[in-house]
Every structure is written in C-alpha cells, then in structure tokens.
Amino acid sequence: MPSVMVMKIQLKRVKALRPSERDLVRRVLVLLRRGRGQVCRQYEAEIKSQLVRLDLLARTLHESPSVYREQQIGDRRRDVFSLIEALSHCTVFDFEMHMPMRALVGRTLLMAKLNFFRMARHILTDAVPSSASVQNLRVDVERRLCTYIYTKIAEEILARICVDTNQEADFRRKAVALICQIWEHRLSYQVSDFFPILESVWEARRQAKVVFGTLMGTSELFELMRNGCDDRFIDLFSGSNINPDQRLAFQEFLFMTGGPELDRLREHVETGPHSAIGPDEAASVLQTPRERFDLSSLAAEKMYESFRRRGIAALTRRFRGGAGASRTAEEYIMLHMLEKLTLEELVEAHNLDAPKPA
C-alpha cells in the first residue's frame, strides 16, 4: 500500500484539464500578457485562480469512491450490479437522489470547466485585440466548449432512458451501465471515446445551415452528410423502417425546434404566398430571434438549448400527449446503440482495453 507521502504526491499530479486543454489556456495567457491595461492583468489572475479551484475539484473527484467498487458493511453488500439495479428502478422524480458521490462531483467539474472556457471565449471576444491568431484560438475554444456540451447531453440522454418507465428493463439497465462509464472516467474520457456516432452527428449539425425551405428537411439532410455526419445516423432516420415518431424526432433535430412550433411553420407554408421559407421568415413566424438558428456563434449554448427544448417537450408528451415526437433523435440513436450491446459488455467496458460503444 503506498505511503501517505506518495499518495499526496500522486494527488497533486491530478489535473482537471487535459494537455490539449492546458495548451489552450497557455495560449490565452500569452495573449493577456501581451495586452495592456488593468483588465488583462485581472483576467490573468482570475484564470490562474480558477485553475487552482478546478484542480481541487478534480482531486475531489479522483478521491471519490469508484462506482465499480465492491463493499460490504454488515449485511449490506454493494457492487456495480446493485447500483445498476437500484438506478434502473428510479423515476424521473428521484433519480438524482440516488446518484453516487462520484457522479455528482464529476457533473460539477464538467460545469466548472464549461464555465471556465466560456470565460476564455469572452476574453478572446472582448478583452484582447482581434487578429487571425485570436480568431483561430476562439474557434478552438468554441470546439472545446462543444465537447463539454456533447458530454453533458450524452449523460442527460442516458439518464432519461434510465428513468423511462416505458422502456424495457434491459434497456434501462444498459443505460445505467453506460452512464457509469462516464461517471467513472470523467477525468480521462470525453464524448468521442464513448459515443463517436453522437459526436459526429452534433459536429455535423453545428456546421450545417438551417435552410427550412419546404420543411421536408432535404437540404438539411444533405448538409449533415456534407459535414461528415455518421452514416449510421443517416441510415436510421432515412430507412424504410422509420416510424412516424422517429421521423418527427429527426425533423425536430434538423430544424432545432419541434411540436407546436413546427406545426405553426407548416401552417404558414401551406397557407402563405410562398411554398418555402427561409430562416428570417421562420424566426418572424415563431417570434424568436434569428440568431437562435445560427450556430456560427455561441454554438455550444444553442446546441444545448435546442436539445433541452426538444427533450423537455418530448418528456411532457410522454406524460400528457400532444403534437410532436415522444423522444429526441439523440435518444433514438442511443437506444439503437444500446440494442447491440449486452449488459456484461458494458460493465466490462470500464476497463480501457474492453470494447466501448461504437
């Protein structure tokens, strides 16, 4: 067993940010040091202060009990299978009450890192003079923010499957087993390690333009394909076996809206003077800012807002009914992935050499 001194040294080596993330911070600090004025000095001090706090959170996570540990206290025995069984019987109302400490600390760390890089984006937008290198760094920071958002969305998708009483128990257990991987390896894994399909889908959606047109989604579908969307996602939603709810979910994903809003747009196209509409006209009909459909800025926040908007509406429909899809497109692709895996594979996959979801 390692000595207390060795354990302290090992703990100090635990860092919240990966080497690539630390390099982004270094580049931001270089720009601030070149800048003039008190604001640059204040931001530099704030970055250093927040890095210390992030590392403290990371060390707390590192020291949190593994979700895979076995423990026996008195007559009560705990292991990952008992955790899976307990969480798969939770509902939307009590799931968070049963989440293990490692999951809660990890989620806090994810949000802290997300807010840290939002500050970095703000610095690059407002605190330093614009240049080609600043623009490139801003793109890299935005991409990092999107990675955090993708991880957060993936975790929320799995949590929704865990508590979906309409799902078979086997699917719920597999969703818990998969979310346990995220909780366990928060410091070392990112969404591309778990869900390369989902990351390719979200990256393609981030780069694709919302055209609207006749609201059939043809232009948006080709935009996804052109921007590298995984073929398996396209095949799932364009095959002959797609059901009406999946088709609705796909359209809501393409247009970043759904349910009543899509119905209003369709009614406008059917009754209006034109057979197609553009983003400006769609925003006017929905009485929403045009920027909502433009992912060229604040992409991370808009992607998450779109998912939450669609997800909450879908959850409400499952309880109360109403127009629109009962699940998001992302939930459907996750269920498709889970269908091909066994519970035993997912439990064993927390070992880095074991197969992970494709």
C-alpha positions, 0 to 999 in steps of 0.5 A: 500500500503506498505511503501517505507521502506518495499518495499526496504526491500522486494527488497533486499530479491530478489535473482537471484539464487535459494537455490539449486543454492546458495548451489552450489556456497557455495560449490565452495567457500569452495573449493577456500578457501581451495586452495592456491595461488593468483588465488583462492583468485581472483576467490573468489572475482570475484564470490562474485562480480558477485553475487552482479551484478546478484542480481541487475539484478534480482531486475531489473527484479522483478521491471519490469512491469508484462506482465499480467498487465492491463493499460490504458493511454488515449485511449490506453488500454493494457492487456495480450490479446493485447500483445498476439495479437500484438506478434502473428502478428510479423515476424521473422524480428521484433519480438524482437522489440516488446518484453516487458521490462520484457522479455528482462531483464529476457533473460539477467539474464538467460545469466548472470547466464549461464555465471556465472556457466560456470565460476564455471565449469572452476574453478572446471576444472582448478583452484582447485585440482581434487578429487571425491568431485570436480568431483561430484560438476562439474557434478552438475554444468554441470546439472545446466548449462543444465537447463539454456540451456533447458530454453533458447531453450524452449523460442527460440522454442516458439518464432519461432512458434510465428513468423511462418507465416505458422502456424495457428493463434491459434497456434501462439497465444498459443505460445505467451501465453506460452512464457509469462509464462516464461517471467513472472516467470523467477525468480521462474520457470525453464524448468521442471515446464513448459515443463517436456516432453522437459526436459526429452527428452534433459536429455535423449539425453545428456546421450545417445551415438551417435552410427550412425551405419546404420543411421536408428537411432535404437540404438539411439532410444533405448538409449533415452528410456534407459535414461528415455526419455518421452514416449510421445516423443517416441510415436510421432516420432515412430507412424504410423502417422509420416510424412516424415518431422517429421521423418527427424526432429527426425533423425536430433535430434538423430544424432545432425546434419541434411540436407546436412550433413546427406545426405553426411553420407548416401552417404558414407554408401551406397557407402563405404566398410562398411554398418555402421559407427561409430562416428570417421568415421562420424566426418572424413566424415563431417570434424568436430571434434569428440568431437562435438558428445560427450556430456560427456563434455561441454554438455550444449554448444553442446546441444545448438549448435546442436539445433541452427544448426538444427533450423537455417537450418530448418528456411532457408528451410522454406524460400528457400527449400532444403534437410532436415526437415522444423522444429526441433523435439523440435518444433514438440513436442511443437506444439503437446503440444500446440494442447491440450491446449486452449488459456484461459488455458494458460493465466490462467496458470500464476497463480501457482495453474492453470494447466501448460503444461504437 
